Amino acid sequence: MKRIMKIEVKNISFRKMAANAITGCRIILSLAMIFFPIFSSGFYVCYLAAGFTDMVDGTIARKLGTDSKLGAKLDTAADIVFAAVSLFRVLPAIQISTGIWIWTGLIGMIKIFNVVYGFLKQKQFAAVHSICNKLTGIALFVFPLSLSVIDIKYSSVFVCMLATFAAIQESCFIRSNAVF
């Protein structure tokens, strides 16, 4: 009987750690992208695997009933590492027009405003998980994968349009207290 209880305790511990372990893998895979030549097979394997972990960690946490504030913070940190490494590796390898750089800067300023305004309003950081933000995330994820098939001037305009709409929508949600 004691042996059965020990096994159950171990399973519970594994269940509690599973989603966070997957999220941790995203950080490791993101950092591994630094060591592969840009757009090489190794780079794409790490990129796709990191993207996959982003899709499944939250779902697994919710299905196992192990979602937590720590897990949400770890997920955000992993997202930041993945985005930063991806930008660090991909942006120098592509030619983006000045107009797109300016547009991207404006989107960034809206997003920063949203974070600051949400924090000042509610004394907490707001994370808006709207459909538009999720679609923007998917578009940003697919962007480097599409460079060999879609002209960058079209794909970058599409991503910027979607991100602009998502940032403005996020601003409206924060102002109306829809995320708190």
C-alpha positions as CSV (number, residue, x, y, z in Angstrom):
1,M,0.0,0.0,0.0
2,K,2.8,2.4,0.8
3,R,4.4,1.6,-2.5
4,I,1.2,2.6,-4.4
5,M,1.0,5.8,-2.5
6,K,4.6,6.7,-3.4
7,I,3.9,6.1,-7.1
8,E,0.8,8.3,-6.9
9,V,2.8,11.1,-5.3
10,K,5.5,10.8,-8.0
11,N,2.8,11.0,-10.7
12,I,1.3,14.1,-9.0
13,S,4.7,15.8,-8.9
14,F,5.3,14.9,-12.6
15,R,1.8,16.3,-13.5
16,K,2.5,19.5,-11.6
17,M,5.8,20.0,-13.4
18,A,4.9,18.8,-16.9
19,A,3.7,22.1,-18.4
20,N,6.5,24.1,-16.8
21,A,9.1,21.6,-18.0
22,I,7.7,22.1,-21.6
23,T,7.9,25.8,-21.1
24,G,11.5,25.5,-19.9
25,C,12.3,23.5,-23.1
26,R,11.1,26.6,-25.1
27,I,13.8,28.7,-23.4
28,I,16.5,26.0,-24.1
29,L,15.4,25.6,-27.7
30,S,15.3,29.4,-28.2
31,L,18.8,29.7,-26.9
32,A,20.0,26.8,-29.1
33,M,18.8,28.7,-32.2
34,I,21.8,31.1,-31.5
35,F,24.3,28.4,-32.3
36,F,22.8,27.3,-35.7
37,P,23.3,29.1,-39.0
38,I,20.2,31.2,-39.8
39,F,17.6,29.3,-41.8
40,S,19.6,26.0,-41.5
41,S,17.9,22.7,-40.7
42,G,19.1,22.9,-37.1
43,F,17.7,26.5,-36.8
44,Y,14.3,25.4,-38.2
45,V,14.1,22.3,-36.0
46,C,14.7,24.4,-32.8
47,Y,12.4,27.2,-34.1
48,L,9.5,24.8,-34.9
49,A,10.0,22.8,-31.7
50,A,10.0,26.0,-29.6
51,G,6.8,27.1,-31.4
52,F,5.2,23.7,-30.7
53,T,6.0,24.0,-26.9
54,D,4.3,27.4,-26.9
55,M,1.2,25.9,-28.3
56,V,1.0,22.9,-25.9
57,D,2.2,24.0,-22.5
58,G,-0.8,26.1,-21.6
59,T,-3.2,23.4,-22.9
60,I,-1.4,20.7,-20.9
61,A,-1.5,22.8,-17.7
62,R,-5.2,23.4,-18.1
63,K,-6.0,19.8,-18.9
64,L,-4.0,18.6,-15.9
65,G,-5.4,21.3,-13.7
66,T,-1.8,22.5,-12.9
67,D,-2.0,26.1,-14.3
68,S,-0.5,28.6,-11.9
69,K,0.8,32.1,-11.6
70,L,4.3,30.8,-11.7
71,G,3.6,28.9,-14.9
72,A,2.1,32.0,-16.5
73,K,5.2,34.0,-15.6
74,L,7.5,31.3,-16.9
75,D,5.5,31.2,-20.1
76,T,5.8,35.0,-20.5
77,A,9.5,34.8,-19.9
78,A,9.9,31.9,-22.4
79,D,7.9,33.9,-25.0
80,I,10.2,36.9,-24.5
81,V,13.3,34.8,-24.9
82,F,11.9,33.1,-28.0
83,A,10.9,36.4,-29.5
84,A,14.2,38.1,-28.7
85,V,16.4,35.3,-30.0
86,S,14.2,35.0,-33.2
87,L,14.4,38.8,-33.8
88,F,18.2,38.8,-33.1
89,R,18.7,36.0,-35.6
90,V,16.2,36.7,-38.3
91,L,16.2,40.5,-38.7
92,P,19.8,40.9,-39.7
93,A,19.3,38.2,-42.4
94,I,16.4,40.0,-44.2
95,Q,15.9,43.2,-46.0
96,I,13.0,45.2,-44.5
97,S,11.9,48.6,-45.9
98,T,12.2,51.8,-43.8
99,G,8.4,52.1,-43.9
100,I,8.0,48.7,-42.3
101,W,10.6,49.6,-39.6
102,I,8.7,52.8,-38.8
103,W,5.4,50.9,-38.7
104,T,6.9,48.3,-36.5
105,G,8.2,51.0,-34.1
106,L,4.7,52.6,-33.9
107,I,3.2,49.2,-33.1
108,G,5.8,48.7,-30.4
109,M,5.0,52.1,-28.9
110,I,1.3,51.2,-28.8
111,K,2.2,48.0,-27.1
112,I,4.4,49.7,-24.5
113,F,1.7,52.3,-23.9
114,N,-0.8,49.5,-23.3
115,V,1.5,47.8,-20.7
116,V,2.3,51.1,-18.9
117,Y,-1.4,52.3,-19.0
118,G,-2.6,48.9,-17.8
119,F,-0.1,48.8,-14.9
120,L,-0.9,52.4,-13.8
121,K,-4.7,51.7,-14.0
122,Q,-4.7,48.4,-12.2
123,K,-1.3,48.1,-10.5
124,Q,-0.7,44.9,-12.4
125,F,0.5,43.9,-15.8
126,A,-2.2,43.1,-18.2
127,A,-1.9,40.3,-20.7
128,V,-4.6,40.4,-23.3
129,H,-5.2,37.0,-24.8
130,S,-7.6,38.1,-27.6
131,I,-8.1,36.3,-30.9
132,C,-6.3,39.1,-32.7
133,N,-3.3,38.9,-30.5
134,K,-3.2,35.1,-31.0
135,L,-3.5,35.5,-34.8
136,T,-0.7,38.1,-34.7
137,G,1.4,35.6,-32.8
138,I,0.7,32.9,-35.4
139,A,1.5,35.4,-38.2
140,L,4.8,36.4,-36.6
141,F,5.7,32.8,-36.0
142,V,5.0,31.9,-39.7
143,F,6.7,35.0,-41.0
144,P,10.3,33.5,-41.1
145,L,9.0,30.2,-42.4
146,S,7.3,32.0,-45.3
147,L,10.3,34.1,-46.5
148,S,11.2,31.6,-49.3
149,V,7.7,31.5,-50.7
150,I,6.1,34.9,-50.1
151,D,7.7,38.2,-51.0
152,I,8.7,40.0,-47.8
153,K,7.0,43.3,-48.8
154,Y,3.6,41.5,-48.8
155,S,4.1,39.3,-45.8
156,S,5.5,42.2,-43.7
157,V,2.6,44.5,-44.6
158,F,0.1,41.7,-43.6
159,V,1.8,41.1,-40.3
160,C,2.0,44.8,-39.5
161,M,-1.7,45.3,-40.4
162,L,-2.7,42.4,-38.1
163,A,-0.4,43.6,-35.3
164,T,-1.7,47.2,-35.6
165,F,-5.3,46.0,-35.3
166,A,-4.4,43.7,-32.3
167,A,-2.5,46.5,-30.5
168,I,-5.4,49.0,-30.9
169,Q,-7.9,46.3,-29.8
170,E,-5.7,45.5,-26.8
171,S,-5.7,49.2,-25.9
172,C,-9.5,49.3,-26.1
173,F,-9.8,46.2,-23.8
174,I,-7.4,47.7,-21.3
175,R,-9.2,51.1,-21.2
176,S,-12.6,49.3,-20.7
177,N,-11.3,47.0,-18.0
178,A,-12.1,44.0,-20.1
179,V,-8.8,42.3,-19.1
180,F,-8.8,42.8,-15.4
